[in-house]
Amino acid sequence: MIVLAADTTTPSGSAALLRDGVLLGEVNLETSATHSVRLFPSIDFLLRAHGLTAHDLDGYAVAAGPGSFTGIRIGLAAVKSLALASGKPAVPVSTLEALAAKLAGPQARLACPILDARRGQIYAALFEFRAGGPAELIPQGAYDPSDFLARLPAHRVVSFIGNGAVPYRERIRAHLRDKARFPPRSPFVAAEVGRLGTEALGRGAGVSARELQPLYFRKSQAEEKSPR
């Protein structure tokens, strides 16, 4: 199964190509250029490098949120157009779940991905890696940082990842003390989005281009300001 994956939910945009869950290639870009400018050239490069077209793919995976509202829309629009043109299924993947997947391993049991949601909030969750896969101990959502940190177990080691973990590192350490871990990881998650998407497609969980929806945990500023 050949899957193309994309993530435009944060400034660390990326695209990846996988075969049966094995990474064939990944383009990671942290530039001043917008996702709308850099995403399709990245996809085109990956496909051309492997002599493929959109019709050769078996499906798509896209980070559907949470994250930047504009970024989410760009990624979804790109994957929708490709899936519609090729008639292939697509899978929406949580950015938080993809970040947590970067921490999976024998040394990590609890993974806490945190993204800066702006306006004094974070997007976050707490996952526990189990034999059957990751389980949500704290549901994915938009949180007040203090409220979220108060829910973390103070007696267990927790590994943190994501651009929202950086500004709150000292507050996290004050709460968890020596139980807080900040393992160095790349911020790019298209490969993880692709692996999670491959698993979902294998279970028959793919949807059509028209059914592909974003994963929002709060309204955008424009929606909040609009009159009812």
C-alpha positions as CSV (number, residue, x, y, z in Angstrom):
1,M,0.0,0.0,0.0
2,I,1.5,3.4,-1.1
3,V,0.3,6.3,0.9
4,L,1.0,10.0,0.6
5,A,0.8,12.0,3.8
6,A,0.8,15.8,4.6
7,D,0.9,18.0,7.6
8,T,0.3,21.8,7.5
9,T,-1.1,22.3,10.9
10,T,2.0,24.0,12.4
11,P,4.8,26.1,10.9
12,S,6.8,22.8,10.6
13,G,5.1,21.6,7.4
14,S,6.0,18.3,5.9
15,A,4.9,15.7,3.3
16,A,5.9,12.0,3.2
17,L,5.5,9.0,1.0
18,L,5.3,5.5,2.5
19,R,4.9,2.0,1.2
20,D,3.3,-0.5,3.7
21,G,4.2,1.9,6.5
22,V,7.8,2.2,5.6
23,L,9.0,5.7,4.8
24,L,10.2,6.2,1.2
25,G,10.8,9.9,1.4
26,E,9.9,13.0,3.4
27,V,10.2,16.7,2.7
28,N,10.4,18.9,5.8
29,L,10.2,22.7,5.5
30,E,10.5,25.3,8.2
31,T,10.5,28.5,6.0
32,S,8.8,31.9,5.8
33,A,6.9,30.6,2.7
34,T,3.3,29.7,3.3
35,H,2.0,26.1,3.2
36,S,0.0,26.9,0.1
37,V,3.2,27.8,-1.7
38,R,5.4,24.9,-0.6
39,L,3.1,21.9,-0.1
40,F,2.4,21.0,-3.8
41,P,6.0,21.3,-4.8
42,S,7.0,19.0,-2.0
43,I,4.4,16.5,-3.1
44,D,5.4,16.7,-6.7
45,F,9.1,16.2,-5.7
46,L,8.2,13.0,-3.7
47,L,6.1,11.5,-6.5
48,R,8.6,12.4,-9.3
49,A,11.5,11.0,-7.3
50,H,9.8,7.6,-7.1
51,G,8.3,7.7,-10.6
52,L,4.7,7.9,-9.4
53,T,1.6,9.8,-10.0
54,A,-1.5,10.4,-7.9
55,H,-3.2,7.5,-9.6
56,D,-0.4,5.1,-8.4
57,L,-1.3,5.8,-4.8
58,D,-3.6,3.7,-2.7
59,G,-4.6,6.4,-0.3
60,Y,-3.8,9.6,1.5
61,A,-3.3,10.7,5.1
62,V,-3.5,14.3,6.3
63,A,-3.0,15.9,9.7
64,A,-6.6,17.3,10.2
65,G,-5.9,19.3,13.4
66,P,-5.7,20.7,15.9
67,G,-3.4,23.5,14.9
68,S,-3.5,26.6,12.7
69,F,-7.0,27.1,11.2
70,T,-5.5,28.3,8.0
71,G,-2.9,25.6,7.9
72,I,-5.5,22.9,8.5
73,R,-7.6,24.2,5.6
74,I,-4.6,24.2,3.3
75,G,-3.6,20.6,4.0
76,L,-7.2,19.3,3.8
77,A,-7.9,21.2,0.5
78,A,-4.7,19.8,-1.0
79,V,-5.5,16.2,0.0
80,K,-9.2,16.5,-1.0
81,S,-8.2,17.7,-4.5
82,L,-5.8,14.8,-4.9
83,A,-8.2,12.2,-3.5
84,L,-11.0,13.5,-5.6
85,A,-9.0,13.5,-8.8
86,S,-7.6,10.0,-8.2
87,G,-10.7,8.5,-6.6
88,K,-8.6,7.1,-3.7
89,P,-9.6,7.2,0.0
90,A,-8.1,9.5,2.6
91,V,-7.7,9.4,6.4
92,P,-7.8,12.4,8.7
93,V,-5.1,12.0,11.5
94,S,-4.9,14.0,14.7
95,T,-1.7,16.1,14.9
96,L,-1.5,15.4,18.6
97,E,-1.7,11.6,18.1
98,A,1.0,11.9,15.4
99,L,3.3,13.9,17.7
100,A,2.7,11.3,20.5
101,A,3.7,8.5,18.1
102,K,7.2,10.1,17.8
103,L,7.7,9.2,21.5
104,A,6.6,5.6,21.2
105,G,9.2,3.1,22.5
106,P,10.2,0.9,25.4
107,Q,11.3,3.9,27.4
108,A,8.1,6.0,27.1
109,R,4.8,5.0,28.6
110,L,3.1,8.4,29.0
111,A,3.3,10.9,26.1
112,C,2.0,14.4,26.3
113,P,1.9,16.3,23.0
114,I,1.3,20.1,23.4
115,L,0.7,22.6,20.7
116,D,0.5,26.4,21.2
117,A,-3.2,27.3,20.5
118,R,-2.6,31.0,21.1
119,R,-5.0,33.2,23.1
120,G,-3.6,31.7,26.3
121,Q,-4.6,28.2,25.5
122,I,-2.9,24.9,24.4
123,Y,-4.0,21.9,22.4
124,A,-3.0,18.9,24.4
125,A,-3.7,15.3,25.4
126,L,-2.1,12.6,27.5
127,F,-1.5,9.2,25.9
128,E,-0.4,5.9,27.4
129,F,1.3,3.4,25.2
130,R,-0.2,-0.1,25.7
131,A,0.0,-3.4,23.9
132,G,-3.2,-2.6,21.9
133,G,-2.0,0.9,21.0
134,P,-2.1,4.4,22.5
135,A,-4.9,5.1,25.0
136,E,-6.1,8.6,25.9
137,L,-5.8,9.3,29.6
138,I,-6.6,13.0,29.1
139,P,-8.8,13.6,26.0
140,Q,-7.5,15.7,23.2
141,G,-8.8,19.3,23.4
142,A,-8.1,23.0,23.9
143,Y,-7.2,23.7,27.5
144,D,-6.1,26.4,29.9
145,P,-2.5,25.5,30.6
146,S,-2.9,25.5,34.3
147,D,-6.0,23.4,34.2
148,F,-4.4,20.9,32.0
149,L,-1.1,20.6,34.0
150,A,-3.2,20.1,37.1
151,R,-4.6,16.9,35.6
152,L,-1.2,15.3,34.9
153,P,-0.2,12.5,37.2
154,A,2.5,13.8,39.5
155,H,3.8,10.3,40.4
156,R,4.6,9.0,36.8
157,V,7.2,9.9,34.2
158,V,5.7,11.9,31.4
159,S,7.4,12.7,28.1
160,F,6.5,16.0,26.4
161,I,6.7,17.0,22.8
162,G,5.4,19.8,20.6
163,N,5.8,23.6,20.2
164,G,3.5,24.2,23.1
165,A,5.8,22.3,25.6
166,V,8.6,24.8,25.2
167,P,7.0,28.0,26.7
168,Y,5.6,25.9,29.6
169,R,8.6,23.9,30.3
170,E,9.4,25.5,33.7
171,R,5.7,25.2,34.8
172,I,5.7,21.6,33.8
173,R,8.9,20.9,35.8
174,A,7.5,22.7,38.8
175,H,4.5,20.4,38.7
176,L,6.2,17.1,37.8
177,R,9.7,17.8,39.1
178,D,12.0,14.9,38.1
179,K,9.1,13.1,36.4
180,A,9.1,15.4,33.4
181,R,11.0,14.4,30.3
182,F,11.7,16.5,27.1
183,P,13.3,14.1,24.7
184,P,14.7,15.8,21.5
185,R,12.5,15.0,18.6
186,S,11.9,16.6,15.1
187,P,8.8,18.7,14.9
188,F,7.9,17.2,11.5
189,V,5.2,14.6,11.6
190,A,4.2,13.7,8.1
191,A,5.9,10.3,8.4
192,E,3.9,9.5,11.6
193,V,0.7,10.8,9.9
194,G,1.5,8.4,7.1
195,R,2.0,5.4,9.3
196,L,-1.2,6.1,11.3
197,G,-3.0,6.7,8.0
198,T,-1.7,3.4,6.6
199,E,-3.0,1.5,9.6
200,A,-6.4,3.2,9.3
201,L,-6.6,2.5,5.5
202,G,-5.7,-1.1,6.2
203,R,-8.7,-1.3,8.5
204,G,-11.0,0.1,5.9
205,A,-11.3,3.4,7.7
206,G,-10.6,5.6,4.7
207,V,-13.2,8.2,3.6
208,S,-13.9,9.9,0.3
209,A,-12.6,13.3,-0.5
210,R,-16.1,14.9,0.3
211,E,-16.2,13.2,3.7
212,L,-12.8,14.4,4.8
213,Q,-13.3,16.9,7.7
214,P,-11.0,19.0,9.9
215,L,-10.5,18.3,13.6
216,Y,-11.2,21.5,15.5
217,F,-11.4,21.8,19.3
218,R,-12.6,25.4,19.4
219,K,-14.0,28.1,17.1
220,S,-11.8,30.3,15.1
221,Q,-11.5,34.0,16.0
222,A,-13.6,35.0,13.0
223,E,-16.4,32.5,14.1
224,E,-16.3,33.8,17.7
225,K,-16.6,37.4,16.5
226,S,-19.3,36.9,13.9
227,P,-22.8,37.9,14.9
228,R,-25.4,35.2,15.5
